[in-house]
Each structure stands twice: as structure tokens, then as C-alpha cells.
Amino acid sequence: MRFEKAGMIIKLARLLAGTAEGMTIDEIAITFHVSRRTAERLKATVEAIFPQLEAITDGHKLRFRITGGLDRFLQAPTSDELSELHSAAKELKLRGSSLQSSLLNSLGEKIKSSLRPTDKHKLAPDIDALTVTSGYVIPIGPQPFADPNVLEVVRSAIKSGNCLTFIYGKNANFRRTVSPWGILYGRSYYLVGPALGKQKPALWRFDKLHLIEIDGQAILPPTDWSISDFSARSFGVFQEKPQKIILHFTPQAAYDASRFLFHRDQITTQQPDRSVVIQFTASGSLEIANHLFTWGNSVAIVEPQSLREKLCEMLESALQHHKATTISDVSSP
């Protein structure tokens, strides 16, 4: 048996043991990028090794899963996996996401505590070597802030399907009731959900949530709604009517632009003169203009005209401000 096929079988066994609803043959084929016939052979091999594999009827399809879990040999973490978990927690902390970082660190400690002493002893040198030699560039910009207690209340409400009530902003004097549909992580933490009486979800910044409480049954999102699709509509965070964005980058900036992720659904096209055209559909024109400001004269906005005008207004405003500003009473340290 080839080594790569053995790896696929082990991975499939782990997937089937880790799912409650099971996987169809088509889903197995998609996951491993193989034909349906190959997926059927992989399933048959797993079934021969793990007799506890069971089939569940789902309409006209069968779903397969392994009940009872797998043995320690197949489930034991590797040094690479544990070091990457540690590195991910470290990077999140450097980016200011200390809440997520602490959760990953807690998970790592739980995994390590479940290992046998001999396994810990064997993994420790490799984990130390990998984590010590990994470094990260600290990102410049605003760091996210969120009260751990607020995050805990929001998560509890999402899990229980309850509403949240809170005062939004320091000077507000009335409570809002919101059905929590999700959380967006970025330069700030945002609660996503519609306010009472509204159908469309809005964004609520965590650092503006005060006196937050769980209260009553929430309105659940439509079955076809997802947080990933919602966030993909925007270049950054702010939501507005999506527009088709077409950007043309000079040949000198083409290499950097082609490696840059502007949007998850972007289309990058190499031009005959070695320049690059990138197009995507998104909202958040102010955020897009702010970002394009950093590309200087390396980029031209092909569409829409409104985005080009917004960037021009920003450039003119910045130019007038810095021309007119004189600071004579500031001493250098």
C-alpha cells in the first residue's frame, strides 16, 4: 500500500469518527478530490479496518460514520500539530486577540494533559524546537478589545438561542434587544444580529456593549444565512450595497498585488504589459478607499466612478490638511 493512500485512509477514519451526521460518498470524494469510485474504495478499506463503521439512511443517500471513537494510536497529536496550535495562540495574542489566544492555550494544555507521560516526553523536544524558532511580525494598527465577560455572555446566548439586551454606547439611556446570529473577529469584535423589530442583521461593537444580559428567546437566522456569506459582502466590516470593484495595478506593483488578498472571491487577470487587473464585488467603499490610499500611484480604479471620487476627496482633504497645518509648540523627546 502506498504511503499517501494509507494517510488518506487514516484521515478519512478520523473524519468519520469525528462527525455525528456522517459523510456521504460524494462528500468523501469532494473532501479528498477523488472520483466517486475511488471514494467508495476508500470507504470500503476503512470499513475493513474499522468494523464499527455504520451506515445511516438520509433520504436516498447513505451517510457513514464510525461510532465509539478511534484508538489512541490514531488519535494521538503530533509535535507539528501541537506546535502549530501554540504558534496560532501566540500570533493571536500579538495581534491583540487575547481572548481567542487564551482559549487555544487552554485547549493545548488539555490535549497535553491527556497524553501519556511517555508521549509527552517524546513530543516535548520537537515542540520546543519548533515554537522557539517561529517568529511573527507584530501588525501595526488598532488592536481589538473585548471584555472577556461580554464574550462569555454572547457565546452563551448563541449556544442557548437566547436574545441579548444591552446599553449600546456610553451616553445611551435605553436598552436594545438583539438576536445574536454570530461574532465577527477583526480589528474590533462585532456581535452580528438584528435588533428587535428588524429583519436584517446589524453590527454591534463589543467595546460599546454595556450592562449586557441574556433575556428571552432569540429569532434564529434563516436557514440559508451564514456568517461567512454575510462578512464576504464587505471589503472590511461595514455593510452597504455591494459594488463591482475593478482595480488596475502597474507592472511594477503587479507581483505584490497578485499575492494580496483583497477579497476571497476576487479574480486576478494578468495583462499583456505585465500589469494586473483585480476585480471583486464588495461593499465598504470607505474601507476600500482607505486601503487603496496605501498603494499610492501603483493602482488605478477602473470601476466604480464613485470609489474613484471618494479616494480623490480623501487625497485632496489630506493634502490641504498637511499643507495648512503648522506645529511649533511640539518638542521632540
C-alpha positions, 0 to 999 in steps of 0.5 A: 500500500502506498504511503499517501493512500494509507494517510488518506485512509487514516484521515478519512477514519478520523473524519468519520469518527469525528462527525455525528451526521456522517459523510456521504460518498460524494462528500468523501470524494469532494473532501479528498478530490477523488472520483466517486469510485475511488471514494467508495474504495476508500470507504470500503478499506476503512470499513475493513479496518474499522468494523464499527463503521455504520451506515445511516439512511438520509433520504436516498443517500447513505451517510457513514460514520464510525461510532465509539471513537478511534484508538489512541494510536490514531488519535494521538497529536503530533509535535507539528500539530501541537506546535502549530496550535501554540504558534496560532495562540501566540500570533493571536495574542500579538495581534491583540486577540487575547481572548481567542489566544487564551482559549487555544492555550487552554485547549493545548494544555488539555490535549497535553494533559491527556497524553501519556507521560511517555508521549509527552516526553517524546513530543516535548523536544520537537515542540520546543524546537519548533515554537522557539524558532517561529517568529511573527511580525507584530501588525501595526494598527488598532488592536481589538478589545473585548471584555472577556465577560461580554464574550462569555455572555454572547457565546452563551446566548448563541449556544442557548438561542437566547436574545441579548439586551444591552446599553449600546454606547456610553451616553445611551439611556435605553436598552436594545434587544438583539438576536445574536446570529454570530461574532465577527473577529477583526480589528474590533469584535462585532456581535452580528444580529438584528435588533428587535423589530428588524429583519436584517442583521446589524453590527454591534461593537463589543467595546460599546456593549454595556450592562449586557444580559441574556433575556428571552428567546432569540429569532434564529437566522434563516436557514440559508444565512451564514456568517461567512456569506454575510462578512464576504459582502464587505471589503472590511466590516461595514455593510452597504450595497455591494459594488463591482470593484475593478482595480488596475495595478502597474507592472511594477506593483503587479507581483505584490498585488497578485499575492494580496488578498483583497477579497476571497472571491476576487479574480486576478487577470494578468495583462499583456504589459505585465500589469494586473487587473483585480476585480471583486464585488464588495461593499465598504467603499470607505474601507476600500478607499482607505486601503487603496490610499496605501498603494499610492500611484501603483493602482488605478480604479477602473470601476466604480466612478464613485470609489474613484471620487471618494479616494480623490476627496480623501487625497485632496482633504489630506493634502490641504490638511498637511499643507495648512497645518503648522506645529511649533509648540511640539518638542521632540523627546 
